Amino acid sequence: MQPPPAPSPFDGDPSRYLRSRANFRDQVENRASRTDNEKMNYLMTYTTGKVREGLLSGCRLAVQVLK
C-alpha cells in the first residue's frame, strides 16, 4: 500500500496558490482525524520561502500576545 499523496510545497508563487490551497484543504484540513496541531505542522512543512517566514513571524507574534 502506498502512502497518501502529500500536498505540494507552496513558495508564494501566485500562479500556484489556488492549486496548493486546494491540495492542502483536500489532504490536510478536511481530514477530521487530524488535530489542529498536526494541521499546523503540515502547513509549516509544506510551505517555503517568504510564506514560511510569514507563518513563523505570525506564530511568534501569537505567542507574545498570549504571554
DACOR-V509856 format. One record per residue. N is the residue number from 1. RES is the residue in three letters. PHI is phi in radians with two decimals (* if undefined). D_LAST is the distance of its C-alpha to the last C-alpha in whole Angstrom. Layout:
n=N res=RES phi=PHI d_last=D_LAST
n=N res=RES phi=PHI d_last=D_LAST
This chain:
n=1 res=MET phi=* d_last=45
n=2 res=GLN phi=-1.47 d_last=43
n=3 res=PRO phi=-1.19 d_last=39
n=4 res=PRO phi=-1.12 d_last=38
n=5 res=PRO phi=-1.11 d_last=38
n=6 res=ALA phi=-1.77 d_last=34
n=7 res=PRO phi=-1.06 d_last=33
n=8 res=SER phi=-1.34 d_last=34
n=9 res=PRO phi=-1.07 d_last=31
n=10 res=PHE phi=-1.90 d_last=30
n=11 res=ASP phi=-1.89 d_last=30
n=12 res=GLY phi=1.79 d_last=30
n=13 res=ASP phi=-1.15 d_last=34
n=14 res=PRO phi=-1.00 d_last=34
n=15 res=SER phi=-1.23 d_last=38
n=16 res=ARG phi=-1.86 d_last=36
n=17 res=TYR phi=-1.06 d_last=33
n=18 res=LEU phi=-1.05 d_last=35
n=19 res=ARG phi=-1.18 d_last=36
n=20 res=SER phi=-1.10 d_last=33
n=21 res=ARG phi=-1.10 d_last=31
n=22 res=ALA phi=-1.13 d_last=34
n=23 res=ASN phi=-1.05 d_last=34
n=24 res=PHE phi=-1.11 d_last=30
n=25 res=ARG phi=-1.07 d_last=31
n=26 res=ASP phi=-1.19 d_last=34
n=27 res=GLN phi=-1.67 d_last=33
n=28 res=VAL phi=-2.21 d_last=29
n=29 res=GLU phi=-1.04 d_last=28
n=30 res=ASN phi=-1.42 d_last=31
n=31 res=ARG phi=-1.50 d_last=31
n=32 res=ALA phi=-1.07 d_last=30
n=33 res=SER phi=-1.31 d_last=30
n=34 res=ARG phi=-1.51 d_last=27
n=35 res=THR phi=-1.38 d_last=23
n=36 res=ASP phi=-1.05 d_last=20
n=37 res=ASN phi=-1.10 d_last=19
n=38 res=GLU phi=-1.12 d_last=23
n=39 res=LYS phi=-1.09 d_last=23
n=40 res=MET phi=-1.13 d_last=20
n=41 res=ASN phi=-1.08 d_last=22
n=42 res=TYR phi=-1.08 d_last=25
n=43 res=LEU phi=-1.03 d_last=24
n=44 res=MET phi=-1.18 d_last=22
n=45 res=THR phi=-1.25 d_last=26
n=46 res=TYR phi=-1.80 d_last=28
n=47 res=THR phi=-2.28 d_last=27
n=48 res=THR phi=-2.44 d_last=28
n=49 res=GLY phi=1.04 d_last=28
n=50 res=LYS phi=-1.14 d_last=26
n=51 res=VAL phi=-1.10 d_last=25
n=52 res=ARG phi=-1.15 d_last=23
n=53 res=GLU phi=-1.03 d_last=21
n=54 res=GLY phi=-1.12 d_last=20
n=55 res=LEU phi=-1.11 d_last=19
n=56 res=LEU phi=-1.10 d_last=17
n=57 res=SER phi=-1.09 d_last=16
n=58 res=GLY phi=-1.11 d_last=14
n=59 res=CYS phi=-1.14 d_last=12
n=60 res=ARG phi=-1.09 d_last=11
n=61 res=LEU phi=-1.10 d_last=10
n=62 res=ALA phi=-1.08 d_last=9
n=63 res=VAL phi=-1.11 d_last=6
n=64 res=GLN phi=-1.11 d_last=5
n=65 res=VAL phi=-1.11 d_last=5
n=66 res=LEU phi=-1.17 d_last=4
n=67 res=LYS phi=-1.19 d_last=0
